């Protein structure tokens, strides 16, 4: 009796100890992240960003709880967001505080959420609003993330870190823009009878978040105080101007470069200028000194073509042809692990070039946009009067993907080891005076894009007037790509180092393969059935056509036999379909049962082995 009481007491004490261990573990400042991809572990860039916080910041997570009909996936996603924010608080050393608020319909909490700019979502079925957004406040500055989206689950850390960085900025960052393209619009040209054009939408989007500083075409030094620099179609750029870009990059500030082997805009301008006796403008652009020095290969004479990405175009006379040098890029061609391109679905590049970057010590090269392996190149001059079909015939398919845009991070060495060239000299070998101020960078950031037509409204949006107001309809994600790249570069350098994390959703890949295989088998059987139906119907029509009474079907023995065969085969196919579904369910159910048993028994078995080991060890010790 006493022995039984002791055993019962031991079990109770063991349960109490386990509860205490769980309670204490939940309050320890140490956490272990055993998830695949370490989705709850903050990146070094985020930790550096948190270390730079000077004044306390309050995080208010608005996450609706307890509403009927909320999908389980939403609840799990909301839990993950909250756990990630708690990881921020733990890493911030007291500089961050987290408040969780559960707003429901027609409550003061909902009014606060709406006032902060949060966007409600609707519960499927009932349509009741629910919220999952974040408001960040530092002193009198407030920024918000209107809604966390499961589509951006891999970018939660980037979105939160970007919000923390932005709330600490009192003024808009300065973005310098040097371009030969009419991004800021063009006035009326009397000589060419060209109507004025409005500013391109991309430059207007940049002005929402940045102080855009337009750089004169004849500049020799860059304006002071720039946070980022965009060099877009630098046709005819001078050595002294390249030197200024070189020094800006070596200073550690990010640079966006967009060049083009065949600018469609300037090809059109060349045709118009030729009509009025003017010279042909430069349709290609390059950084002839910087690119070779930085180990970047780019050929201004070659245009990339890819039949797999060819865009349908109007070839005249009502004919539609596929243009292989007009590249319709999809999500498969975009880097899903980089915030600049992760959420984009489609881009349109017109007569783009290819970029290759040498591997150098300490350098990280990240492709942003790629073609398919079958892409090739064609000479740019051959495109002037060529038809789409002609281009397709001359295009030689390759075997390796070509980079249309790349991100390069790491140390850069100056392209002007002898110092700055003379401002009025085109001779790059001229004696250098004064000596270069910067010879090598720490961690520099450079994005190179081998096309510029994507920057223009003509290839990104459709403008139309509705009831006297101009409406803009995006044709693709070109506009968002331009905004994303600049947001990515002009933010904190710590943000540029962040990458997307793996999703917390872990599908059962084995189950998915089983379902796919069974579905494939089912589809093949179904296709066979449909083929047989068509054959039987064709046979019946043939028999009907041969009937002697004006098309009325006569139930001859031959027809009746055919119908009976069809019915028997249909019954057999239906039975086989049921067998396939049953086999599929049996296999999946067996696998689920096996996994359930393993999950349930793993812990008790391990504890049992530990108990046996402990008892044996104690017995030997006694």
Number of C-alpha atoms within 10 A of each C-alpha: 6 7 8 9 10 11 12 12 12 12 12 12 12 12 12 12 12 12 12 12 11 11 11 10 12 11 9 8 8 8 13 8 10 10 11 12 13 14 20 23 17 15 19 13 19 23 15 15 19 20 13 12 17 10 10 13 23 18 22 19 24 27 23 23 16 9 15 9 12 18 12 9 11 13 15 13 19 23 13 17 23 18 13 18 23 17 15 25 19 15 18 21 11 10 18 21 16 16 12 13 18 18 23 21 15 9 11 11 16 22 14 13 28 15 9 18 16 22 16 19 13 12 15 11 8 10 10 16 18 22 27 26 24 27 21 22 18 18 11 6 13 17 18 22 19 19 17 22 14 14 10 16 19 22 24 21 26 24 17 22 21 20 19 25 20 20 18 19 10 8 10 14 18 20 23 23 20 21 21 18 20 14 20 16 13 14 12 11 10 8 8 13 9 12 11 11 13 12 15 18 19 21 20 14 14 17 15 10 16 21 16 20 15 14 18 13 14 12 15 19 17 17 12 8 10 19 21 24 27 21 19 24 27 23 18 15 20 23 24 22 20 22 23 16 21 25 24 22 27 23 18 21 21 27 24 21 22 23 25 30 28 29 23 18 15 18 17 13 19 17 14 17 16 12 11 10 8 13 13 15 16 18 20 23 24 22 23 15 17 19 15 14 14 18 14 16 14 22 17 21 16 21 25 27 30 27 21 16 22 19 21 16 13 12 14 8 6 7 9 13 16 20 26 26 28 22 23 21 24 18 15 13 22 23 19 18 18 23 24 22 22 21 21 20 15 17 23 21 23 24 27 30 30 26 19 18 20 12 11 13 8 11 15 14 18 17 21 23 24 21 25 19 14 17 23 25 23 20 16 20 13 14 16 10 8 11 13 22 13 13 19 20 8 13 19 15 15 15 10 12 17 24 23 22 24 22 19 21 20 17 21 26 19 22 21 24 14 17 19 24 25 17 15 10 12 13 11 16 10 13 13 15 11 11 14 18 13 17 18 19 20 14 19 22 24 21 22 25 23 30 28 26 26 22 22 20 20 13 18 22 18 13 12 12 9 8 7 7 8 10 12 13 11 14 16 21 21 25 23 18 21 19 17 19 16 22 20 22 23 23 17 19 19 17 25 20 16 21 18 19 21 16 16 17 10 8 8 9 9 11 16 12 11 15 17 13 13 17 15 12 14 17 13 12 16 15 12 13 17 13 12 15 16 12 13 16 15 12 14 17 14 11 17 18 14 14 15 10 10 9 12 11 16 15 12 10 9 11 16 12 12 15 15 11 13 18 13 11 15 16 12 12 16 14 11 14 17 13 12 16 15 12 13 19 15 12 15 17 13 12 14 14 12 12 12 11 11 12 11 11 12 11 11 11 12 11 12 12 12 12 12 12 12 12 12 12 11 10 9 8 7 6
